[in-house]
Amino acid sequence: RYQSLGIAGLVGAGRTETLRALFGADDADEKHVKIEGKEYTFNNPSEAIAAGFVYMTENRKFDGAALGLSVEENLLMGGYLVKDRSAGIARSFAMFPRLEERRHQRAGTLSGGEQQMLAIARGLMSDPKRLLLDEPSLGLAPLIVNDVINIIQQINKEGITVLLVEQNARKALKIADHACVIQQGRIVRYGTGAEILQEENFLSSYLGNSKQTKQED
């Protein structure tokens, strides 16, 4: 099946910068990415989108206009390049039943967790091949975090490659096929998520208080 990659590291390690560079949103010196045997280099986000990449930022990126639109209108906006948007909306509502219940509700009145669901669903409306997720659980209640993590796994199983930056490193490592830990923009450890999870001393050194994050799991 399609693979998932978790990118872990402390705040300031360069996680977000890595995703932005891969998406062509930063002026990095080197921003080549090789996925499933094919190499990509994007000079701007438009090139990345055309190649089937979608980047979900950590702030959910709902501007004033989008906040005033209904859930369904936001989904339609996300699929503006797709000919048949009805299939995408049906898929979104099947994946996020809560959004279907609120399909006519304005995005600005949704809870933080619902807005995150809508942001992911809106990104999926373009039928991407690769999904770059930056801190999808940021600011969400623990129960909602689990829902979002489960959805990410489902998205991956449906054939979309996932690159995940997540504040809860253990959750990211737990669901990632492969993972890398970065420090000051450099990879200091690469392996499967399961392998890195077993290295308590390493987690403590590069990801902070591993005991605390384990209790939050």
PLY file of the C-alpha trace (Angstrom):
ply
format ascii 1.0
element vertex 217
property float x
property float y
property float z
element edge 216
property int vertex1
property int vertex2
end_header
0.00 0.00 0.00
1.00 3.65 -0.09
3.39 4.68 2.64
3.35 7.26 5.41
6.30 9.23 6.78
6.34 10.86 10.20
8.67 13.82 10.77
9.50 14.36 14.44
11.61 16.87 16.34
11.48 19.58 18.96
10.00 23.02 18.27
12.45 24.90 16.05
14.03 21.73 14.64
12.82 22.56 11.13
9.76 20.34 10.75
7.43 22.94 9.25
10.25 24.38 7.16
10.81 20.93 5.68
7.19 20.60 4.56
7.14 24.15 3.19
10.32 23.55 1.22
8.98 20.31 -0.26
5.80 22.13 -1.26
7.73 24.93 -2.95
6.61 27.51 -0.39
10.13 28.31 0.90
13.29 29.46 -0.87
15.39 26.54 0.31
18.74 25.80 -1.36
17.82 22.14 -1.83
14.20 21.01 -2.00
14.22 17.74 -3.89
11.91 14.99 -2.72
11.87 11.42 -3.96
8.63 9.53 -3.40
7.99 6.00 -4.65
10.96 6.19 -6.99
10.08 9.56 -8.56
11.92 12.79 -7.81
10.11 16.11 -7.49
11.38 19.69 -7.28
8.80 22.46 -6.87
9.61 26.14 -7.30
6.20 27.24 -6.06
3.03 25.72 -4.53
1.18 25.79 -7.87
3.63 23.25 -9.29
3.17 21.05 -6.22
-0.63 21.17 -6.46
-0.50 20.32 -10.17
1.59 17.25 -9.28
-1.03 16.07 -6.80
0.39 17.43 -3.54
-1.72 19.16 -0.89
-0.24 20.95 2.12
-2.37 21.42 5.24
-0.85 24.13 7.43
-0.93 24.03 11.22
-3.30 27.01 11.53
-6.04 25.40 9.37
-5.89 28.50 7.15
-9.51 29.66 7.16
-9.56 33.29 6.08
-12.43 35.71 6.66
-14.26 34.74 3.48
-14.00 31.00 4.13
-15.19 31.41 7.71
-18.37 32.98 6.38
-19.04 30.12 3.97
-20.95 26.99 4.90
-19.26 23.61 5.29
-20.55 22.51 1.89
-19.47 25.74 0.22
-15.96 25.31 1.62
-15.81 21.80 0.20
-16.97 23.04 -3.20
-14.24 25.68 -3.08
-11.63 23.02 -2.29
-12.66 21.04 -5.36
-12.75 23.91 -7.83
-10.32 22.09 -10.17
-12.36 18.87 -10.13
-15.10 18.30 -12.69
-17.35 16.13 -10.53
-17.33 17.64 -7.05
-20.37 15.70 -5.87
-18.29 12.53 -5.49
-15.75 14.40 -3.38
-18.45 15.82 -1.12
-20.00 12.38 -0.66
-16.58 11.00 0.24
-15.95 13.84 2.71
-19.26 13.30 4.46
-18.68 9.54 4.65
-15.28 10.19 6.23
-16.51 13.01 8.49
-20.18 12.37 9.45
-20.05 15.36 11.77
-19.48 17.64 8.78
-22.55 16.26 7.03
-24.61 17.13 10.10
-23.28 20.70 9.78
-23.20 20.97 6.00
-25.18 24.25 6.01
-23.43 25.71 9.07
-20.85 28.49 8.62
-17.24 27.38 9.11
-16.65 30.19 11.58
-19.17 28.69 14.00
-17.55 25.24 14.07
-15.42 24.00 16.97
-11.65 23.75 16.55
-11.86 20.02 15.93
-14.62 20.43 13.36
-12.63 23.13 11.58
-9.66 20.76 11.40
-11.88 18.06 9.92
-13.20 20.56 7.40
-9.67 21.68 6.50
-8.62 18.09 5.80
-11.81 17.34 3.88
-11.40 20.51 1.83
-7.84 19.50 0.94
-9.00 16.03 -0.12
-11.55 17.55 -2.51
-8.76 18.05 -5.07
-8.17 14.27 -5.02
-4.46 14.53 -4.12
-1.87 11.78 -4.36
0.28 13.12 -1.51
-0.91 14.84 1.65
1.45 16.98 3.75
0.01 17.51 7.23
1.51 20.02 9.65
0.43 19.60 13.29
-3.13 18.36 12.59
-3.81 17.84 16.31
-2.60 21.28 17.43
-4.96 22.82 19.98
-7.48 19.96 19.87
-9.02 18.02 22.76
-7.54 14.52 23.29
-10.65 12.69 22.07
-10.75 14.78 18.90
-7.02 14.15 18.40
-7.69 10.42 18.32
-10.44 10.94 15.73
-8.12 12.98 13.52
-5.29 10.42 13.82
-7.70 7.63 12.85
-8.82 9.63 9.83
-5.20 10.13 8.76
-4.67 6.38 8.87
-7.83 5.86 6.83
-6.68 8.39 4.23
-3.37 6.57 3.92
-5.10 3.19 3.52
-7.23 4.63 0.72
-4.11 5.23 -1.37
-2.78 8.66 -0.43
0.83 9.02 0.65
1.00 10.96 3.93
3.85 13.11 5.27
3.00 13.96 8.85
4.45 16.51 11.26
2.78 16.04 14.63
3.35 17.69 18.04
2.68 14.37 19.78
5.72 12.51 18.47
4.60 9.16 19.83
1.29 9.31 17.98
3.09 10.16 14.74
5.64 7.38 15.18
2.91 4.90 16.10
1.03 5.30 12.81
3.95 6.05 10.46
5.46 3.34 8.26
8.71 5.28 8.21
9.93 8.14 10.35
12.76 10.60 10.65
13.83 12.74 13.59
15.36 16.08 12.73
17.43 18.57 14.70
18.35 22.01 13.33
17.20 20.95 9.88
19.25 17.74 9.75
18.07 14.14 10.00
19.56 12.53 13.11
17.61 9.26 12.96
15.70 7.43 10.25
13.85 4.13 10.46
10.40 2.69 10.87
8.11 4.36 13.35
8.05 1.18 15.43
11.86 1.02 15.60
12.24 4.59 16.84
9.44 4.15 19.38
11.52 1.48 21.11
14.47 3.82 21.67
13.57 5.53 24.94
16.95 7.19 25.47
16.92 8.58 21.96
13.36 9.88 22.32
14.28 11.63 25.55
17.36 13.23 23.99
15.76 14.49 20.78
12.05 14.77 21.52
12.00 15.99 25.11
10.13 14.32 27.96
9.17 10.99 26.42
7.45 9.81 29.63
5.05 12.72 29.43
4.21 12.13 25.78
3.72 8.44 26.53
1.14 9.28 29.19
-0.70 11.48 26.68
-1.03 8.60 24.21
0 1
1 2
2 3
3 4
4 5
5 6
6 7
7 8
8 9
9 10
10 11
11 12
12 13
13 14
14 15
15 16
16 17
17 18
18 19
19 20
20 21
21 22
22 23
23 24
24 25
25 26
26 27
27 28
28 29
29 30
30 31
31 32
32 33
33 34
34 35
35 36
36 37
37 38
38 39
39 40
40 41
41 42
42 43
43 44
44 45
45 46
46 47
47 48
48 49
49 50
50 51
51 52
52 53
53 54
54 55
55 56
56 57
57 58
58 59
59 60
60 61
61 62
62 63
63 64
64 65
65 66
66 67
67 68
68 69
69 70
70 71
71 72
72 73
73 74
74 75
75 76
76 77
77 78
78 79
79 80
80 81
81 82
82 83
83 84
84 85
85 86
86 87
87 88
88 89
89 90
90 91
91 92
92 93
93 94
94 95
95 96
96 97
97 98
98 99
99 100
100 101
101 102
102 103
103 104
104 105
105 106
106 107
107 108
108 109
109 110
110 111
111 112
112 113
113 114
114 115
115 116
116 117
117 118
118 119
119 120
120 121
121 122
122 123
123 124
124 125
125 126
126 127
127 128
128 129
129 130
130 131
131 132
132 133
133 134
134 135
135 136
136 137
137 138
138 139
139 140
140 141
141 142
142 143
143 144
144 145
145 146
146 147
147 148
148 149
149 150
150 151
151 152
152 153
153 154
154 155
155 156
156 157
157 158
158 159
159 160
160 161
161 162
162 163
163 164
164 165
165 166
166 167
167 168
168 169
169 170
170 171
171 172
172 173
173 174
174 175
175 176
176 177
177 178
178 179
179 180
180 181
181 182
182 183
183 184
184 185
185 186
186 187
187 188
188 189
189 190
190 191
191 192
192 193
193 194
194 195
195 196
196 197
197 198
198 199
199 200
200 201
201 202
202 203
203 204
204 205
205 206
206 207
207 208
208 209
209 210
210 211
211 212
212 213
213 214
214 215
215 216
